[in-house]
């Protein structure tokens, strides 16, 4: 019998390209097959990560029966940075512009961490563009983070390990147009992720897309904050994965893939 959740396959895009959006040459990958009556799925990676580092273990299953668009955000991976400040509204505007370029009127979204903030901004400002919304390790206000995350206490098990940072640095060095800029890029991304967020509780109450919230029980985001988001967003679902840190969340395939499969299909 075939395992529908196999992840032991190489993640190779059907195609990849750069698109001119706003003031970026945005890199994006296409995976899977386009279906006439099925929305594309947009994957938005985490801060300082790439498409593969965030979604590599789940992409084979996610693209097995649908059309997947996976961009790399400003300064990340193969998308060169610019002098423009990195802000969540600008990241969201870039993704919407990419979808315009590709002729995609509406898509489902999975956003992780900084990608989740970007997806939430799209859902708030452009609700007509979002079918279903998965927000992984995503808060709507900065007090949604645990104190040790907000103070960058690197002794905390919630924060990325030295091995995690090395993996990020190696990936950046391998694909970034200007690999020598890693430390500057790291600081810029951290500032964007910790900047004040532009939403209110009323913004969440007004969301129209069916929404699934996913966090780890040892994540950046407090469980209580995720539960508040669930109460605010009409009909939202919440899953807290046990024994799961922030960096491990998108790799918990045995727990994650059945949740995504049931929600997206």
C-alpha positions as CSV (number, residue, x, y, z in Angstrom):
1,X,0.0,0.0,0.0
2,X,1.3,3.5,-0.9
3,X,1.9,5.8,2.1
4,X,0.1,9.0,1.2
5,X,2.3,10.9,3.7
6,X,5.7,9.8,2.4
7,X,8.3,12.5,2.9
8,X,11.4,10.4,1.9
9,X,11.5,11.8,-1.6
10,X,13.6,14.6,-3.0
11,X,11.9,18.0,-3.2
12,X,12.5,19.2,-6.8
13,X,10.3,21.9,-8.2
14,X,8.6,21.5,-11.5
15,X,9.9,24.9,-12.4
16,X,11.4,27.9,-10.8
17,X,11.9,31.5,-11.9
18,X,12.3,35.1,-10.7
19,X,9.4,37.6,-11.1
20,X,9.7,41.4,-11.0
21,X,7.3,42.4,-8.2
22,X,7.4,45.8,-6.6
23,X,11.2,46.5,-6.3
24,X,12.2,42.9,-6.0
25,X,13.3,40.1,-8.3
26,X,11.3,37.5,-6.3
27,X,12.3,33.9,-6.7
28,X,9.5,31.3,-6.7
29,X,9.0,27.6,-7.3
30,X,6.1,25.7,-8.8
31,X,5.4,22.2,-7.5
32,X,2.7,19.7,-8.4
33,X,0.0,19.8,-11.0
34,X,-2.6,22.5,-11.7
35,X,-6.2,21.4,-11.5
36,X,-9.1,23.3,-13.1
37,X,-11.4,23.2,-10.1
38,X,-8.9,23.4,-7.3
39,X,-7.2,26.5,-5.8
40,X,-3.4,26.7,-5.8
41,X,-1.6,26.4,-2.5
42,X,0.9,29.2,-1.6
43,X,3.6,28.3,0.9
44,X,5.2,31.2,2.8
45,X,8.4,30.2,4.7
46,X,9.8,31.4,8.0
47,X,12.2,34.2,8.7
48,X,15.9,33.5,7.8
49,X,14.7,30.3,6.2
50,X,14.2,29.1,2.6
51,X,11.4,27.2,0.9
52,X,13.3,23.9,1.4
53,X,14.3,24.5,5.0
54,X,10.7,25.3,6.0
55,X,8.7,23.0,3.8
56,X,11.1,20.4,2.5
57,X,9.7,17.5,4.6
58,X,6.0,18.3,3.7
59,X,6.3,19.5,0.1
60,X,6.2,16.0,-1.5
61,X,2.9,15.2,0.2
62,X,1.4,18.7,-0.3
63,X,2.2,18.8,-4.0
64,X,1.0,15.3,-4.6
65,X,-2.5,16.4,-5.6
66,X,-2.4,20.1,-6.2
67,X,-0.5,23.1,-7.6
68,X,1.9,24.7,-5.2
69,X,3.5,28.1,-5.4
70,X,6.4,28.7,-3.0
71,X,8.1,32.1,-3.2
72,X,11.1,33.3,-1.2
73,X,10.5,36.6,0.5
74,X,12.6,39.8,0.4
75,X,16.2,39.0,1.1
76,X,15.6,35.3,1.7
77,X,17.1,32.5,-0.2
78,X,17.4,33.3,-3.9
79,X,15.5,36.6,-3.6
80,X,18.0,39.4,-3.3
81,X,17.5,42.1,-0.6
82,X,17.0,45.7,-1.4
83,X,17.5,49.0,0.5
84,X,13.8,48.9,1.4
85,X,13.0,48.2,5.0
86,X,11.6,44.7,5.6
87,X,8.0,45.0,6.9
88,X,5.1,42.5,7.1
89,X,2.9,44.8,4.9
90,X,5.5,45.0,2.2
91,X,6.2,41.2,2.3
92,X,2.4,40.7,1.9
93,X,2.3,43.2,-1.0
94,X,5.1,41.3,-2.7
95,X,3.2,38.0,-2.5
96,X,0.0,39.5,-3.8
97,X,1.9,41.1,-6.7
98,X,3.5,37.7,-7.5
99,X,0.0,36.1,-7.6
100,X,-1.1,38.9,-9.9
101,X,1.9,38.2,-12.2
102,X,1.0,34.5,-12.2
103,X,-2.7,35.1,-12.9
104,X,-3.8,33.6,-9.6
105,X,-7.0,35.3,-8.2
106,X,-7.4,33.2,-5.1
107,X,-5.3,30.6,-3.3
108,X,-5.0,28.6,-0.1
109,X,-2.1,29.7,2.1
110,X,0.2,28.0,4.6
111,X,2.4,30.5,6.4
112,X,5.0,29.6,9.0
113,X,6.3,32.2,11.5
114,X,7.3,35.3,9.4
115,X,5.5,33.7,6.5
116,X,2.4,33.3,8.8
117,X,2.5,37.0,9.6
118,X,2.6,37.6,5.9
119,X,-0.3,35.3,5.2
120,X,-2.3,36.9,8.0
121,X,-1.7,40.4,6.5
122,X,-2.9,39.1,3.1
123,X,-6.1,37.6,4.7
124,X,-6.8,40.9,6.6
125,X,-6.1,43.3,3.7
126,X,-7.1,41.1,0.7
127,X,-9.7,38.6,2.0
128,X,-10.9,37.9,-1.6
129,X,-7.5,36.4,-2.4
130,X,-7.6,33.8,0.4
131,X,-9.5,30.5,0.2
132,X,-8.3,28.6,3.3
133,X,-5.7,29.8,5.7
134,X,-3.1,27.9,7.8
135,X,-1.2,30.0,10.3
136,X,1.7,28.0,11.8
137,X,3.6,29.5,14.8
138,X,1.9,32.9,14.1
139,X,0.8,35.6,16.6
140,X,-1.3,38.6,15.9
141,X,0.3,40.8,18.6
142,X,3.9,40.8,19.9
143,X,2.8,40.0,23.4
144,X,1.8,36.6,21.9
145,X,5.4,35.6,22.2
146,X,6.8,34.0,25.3
147,X,9.0,36.4,27.4
148,X,12.2,34.4,26.7
149,X,11.6,34.8,23.0
150,X,11.0,38.5,23.1
151,X,14.1,39.0,25.2
152,X,16.1,36.6,22.9
153,X,17.2,34.4,25.8
154,X,19.3,31.9,23.8
155,X,19.4,29.6,26.8
156,X,15.7,28.9,26.2
157,X,14.6,25.7,24.5
158,X,12.2,27.7,22.5
159,X,14.9,29.6,20.6
160,X,16.8,28.1,17.6
161,X,19.8,26.0,18.6
162,X,23.3,26.7,17.3
163,X,22.8,23.8,14.9
164,X,19.6,25.5,13.6
165,X,21.5,28.8,13.1
166,X,24.3,27.0,11.3
167,X,21.7,25.3,9.0
168,X,20.3,28.7,8.2
169,X,23.7,30.2,7.5
170,X,24.7,27.2,5.3
171,X,21.5,27.5,3.2
172,X,22.0,31.3,2.8
173,X,25.6,30.8,1.7
174,X,24.5,28.1,-0.8
175,X,21.8,30.1,-2.7
176,X,21.8,33.8,-1.7
177,X,22.9,36.3,-4.4
178,X,25.1,38.0,-1.8
179,X,26.1,35.4,0.8
180,X,28.5,37.8,2.5
181,X,25.5,39.8,3.8
182,X,24.2,37.1,6.1
183,X,24.7,38.9,9.5
184,X,23.1,42.1,8.2
185,X,20.2,40.0,6.7
186,X,19.8,38.2,10.0
187,X,19.5,41.5,11.9
188,X,17.1,43.0,9.4
189,X,14.8,39.9,9.5
190,X,14.9,39.8,13.3
191,X,13.8,43.5,13.4
192,X,10.9,42.8,11.0
193,X,9.7,39.8,13.0
194,X,9.8,41.8,16.3
195,X,8.3,45.0,15.0
196,X,4.8,46.1,16.1
197,X,2.1,44.2,14.2
198,X,-0.7,46.1,12.4
199,X,-3.7,44.1,13.5
200,X,-6.4,44.5,16.1
201,X,-8.8,41.9,17.6
202,X,-11.5,43.4,15.3
203,X,-9.3,42.5,12.3
204,X,-9.3,38.9,13.4
205,X,-13.1,38.9,14.0
206,X,-13.6,40.1,10.5
207,X,-11.6,37.3,8.8
208,X,-13.6,35.3,6.4
209,X,-11.3,32.5,5.4
210,X,-11.6,29.1,7.2
211,X,-8.5,29.1,9.4
212,X,-6.3,26.5,11.0
213,X,-3.9,27.6,13.7
214,X,-1.0,25.3,14.5
215,X,1.7,25.7,17.1
216,X,4.1,23.5,19.0
217,X,3.8,23.2,22.7
218,X,7.3,24.6,23.1
219,X,6.9,27.3,20.4
220,X,7.6,31.0,20.2
221,X,3.8,31.6,20.5
222,X,2.1,31.2,23.9
223,X,-0.7,28.6,23.9
224,X,-3.0,31.1,25.6
225,X,-2.4,33.6,22.7
226,X,-3.2,31.0,20.1
227,X,-6.4,30.1,22.0
228,X,-7.3,33.8,22.0
229,X,-6.8,33.9,18.2
230,X,-9.0,30.8,17.9
231,X,-11.8,32.6,19.8
232,X,-11.5,35.8,17.7
233,X,-11.3,34.2,14.2
234,X,-14.8,32.9,13.3
235,X,-14.8,29.1,13.1
236,X,-11.0,28.8,13.5
237,X,-9.5,25.5,14.6
238,X,-6.4,25.2,16.8
239,X,-3.9,22.4,17.0
240,X,-1.0,22.3,19.5
241,X,1.6,19.6,18.6
242,X,3.1,17.9,21.7
243,X,6.8,17.8,22.2
244,X,7.4,20.3,19.4
245,X,9.6,23.4,19.3
246,X,9.3,26.2,16.9
247,X,12.0,24.9,14.6
248,X,10.6,21.4,14.6
249,X,7.0,22.3,13.9
250,X,7.0,22.0,10.1
251,X,9.0,18.7,10.4
252,X,6.5,16.8,12.6
253,X,5.1,15.2,9.5
254,X,3.3,12.3,11.3
255,X,1.1,14.8,13.1
256,X,1.1,17.7,10.7
257,X,0.3,16.1,7.4
258,X,-3.0,14.5,8.5
259,X,-4.1,17.9,9.9
260,X,-3.3,19.7,6.7
261,X,-4.8,17.0,4.5
262,X,-8.1,17.1,6.4
263,X,-8.3,20.9,6.5
264,X,-7.2,21.7,3.0
265,X,-9.2,18.9,1.3
